[in-house]
C-alpha cells in the first residue's frame, strides 16, 4: 500500500508485504505521517508497481480529501 499526500511523491509512505484477498478490507495505520493545517488530498494505491496480474487494474486507487485543523 502506498499513500501520497497532495501528490508529493517525495513524502510517499509505503507498507510492503501485505496480502489482501478480493472483496476483503484491511485497516492500516500510518502513524508517522505529519500533516499541516488545511485541506489535503490523500491517494492510497495498492499494487502501485503492477506486480500482481489482475483482471481489473483500474480499481487499485482511492482518493480522499481531508481537512486538518488545530485542536
URNOR-V919128 format. One line per field, one symbol per residue. phi: phi as a letter, one per 40 degrees, with the letter a starting at -180 (. if undefined). psi: psi as a letter, one per 40 degrees, with the letter a starting at -180 (. if undefined). burial: + if it has 9 or more other ideal C-beta (glycine too) atoms within 8 Angstrom, else -. A space follows every 10 residues. Layout:
phi = ???
psi = ???
burial = ???
This chain:
phi = .bbbbfgccc bcbbbbgcba cdgcbacbbb cbcbbcdhcb bbbbbbfccf cbcbcbccbb bbbbbbbcbc c
psi = hhhihfehdd eihihiehhh iheiihhihg eehhhihahi hhhhhifdef ehhidheefe ihhihihhii .
burial = +++++----- -++------- ---------- ---------+ +++++++--- ---------+ -------+-- -
